[in-house]
């Protein structure tokens, strides 16, 4: 399911490559309020697949899995009776995105460089002029200096 939500592409790996299933397992163990919705959702998914395809979700073909996912991934388009599946998919999507984008692969995918030192060359001159302010020589020497 996590790889359906975040598949591998040309830019980065899949949710599984980012260890998202392990993240979800940790979160569900650490936050017990997720346990019943997760177990119930997984059971719901398997029951739906058993009714339609005579096999569990994990044993279904990719097109079969996508058929069911398409019915629950878009809450506003879901048919009546699919509410439990929609709720489960929302939980899975949220946990998958959280796990992926807090992993090394996900952070790289975002292009997040983190905090990097830079040079501050002070308040822009037009702002200083507007307020009738200027730096004194001591402030310029100690605070507003930079290397070329």
N, C-alpha and C positions, 0 to 999 in steps of 0.2 A: 504494500500500500504506500509506503513512504517513497518508493521509486516512481510510483505513478504521480505522486504529488510533486516531487522534485527529481526528474530524471537526469541522467548524465547528458551533457551537451558539449558543444565545442569549447565552451569557456571553463566549465568545471565538472567535477564528478557528481555522482548521484547522491541522494540522501544516504544510501547505504555506504557509499564511499566515505561519507562524513561521519559515519558511526551513529546516525540518527536512531536506528532501532535500539541501540544500547542506551542512548540518551533518554528515549521514551520509557524504556524499562526502569531506568533510575528514577525518573520523575514520578512515574506511577507508584513505585515503591515508596518514594519519599513523601508523596502527597496522596495519602489514602483516599481523599475525596475523588480522585480520578479512577480508582480501581473498579468500582461498580460500572460506571459509564464505559470504561474500556472493555471490561469483560463482556458486558451486555452488548456493546457494539460489535465486538468480534463474533459473538454468537449470532447476532442478527445477520451479519454479513454472510456467515457460513450457512445459516438457515435459508436465506434468500437464494444463495447459489445452489443449495441442495434442491430446492423447489424447482429452479429453472434448469439446472445443468446436471443434477445428480452427483455433484461433487462439491467439496469445500472450496472456499474462495482461493486458497493457495494452490489448489490443484486445477483451477480453471485456466483456460487459455487467456492470453492477453486481451483478445477482442471480447471474450466473455466478461473478464474483470472490468474492462472499460465500459461495457454496456451497463453494468450495475453502478459503477462509479459515476457515470454521466447522469444517472437518475438521482443521485444524492449530493453531488458536488455543487449544485446550483440551487440553493434554498428557495429562491423565488420561483423556480420552475418545477420544483418537486411536486409529485402527485400526492393526493391524500393517502395516508397510510405509510408514507415514507419518512415521517418525522423522526423516528428513532435512528434511521440510517443517516439522515441529514445531520442530526445532533452528533452522532459518532464521527462522521466525516469532518465536521467542523473542528472537533477536538483533535482528530488526527492531523488535520491541516495545520492547526495552530501549533501543536507540539512538533510537527515536522519542520515547519518554518523556523521555530525557535531553535530547535536542535541544529538545523543546517546553518543558519546565519550566525550562530555563536560558535561554530566550529572553525578550524583553520581554513578548510576549503571554502566555507561560506563567506568568511571575512575576506578572503582573497577574491572570491567571486564579486563581492561588492566593490572591491578596489579600495577598501578602507586602509589608509596608511597609518592611522593612529596619531597620537600627539607627536609632533616634530618641532624641534626648536626652530625659531625663526628670528628675524631681527625686527625690532620695533623702532621705527624712525620717528616716533613721536606723533603728536596730534598734527593733522594736516595744517599747513600754513593758512589756508583760507578760513578754517575754523578758528584758529588763534586770532586772525585778523578780525573776524566777525565779533568775537567777544572782547576784543581789545587786550588780548593776552600775549605774552611772549615768554620764552624760556630764558631763565637767567644763565649766565655762563657756567656756574657750578652744575646745574641740572643737565645742561648740554654735555658737559664733560663727563659726568658720572652715569647718566641714565640714557641719554639719547646718543649712543655711539654705536657704530657698526663698522665691520670690516668690509672692505670692497672685494 
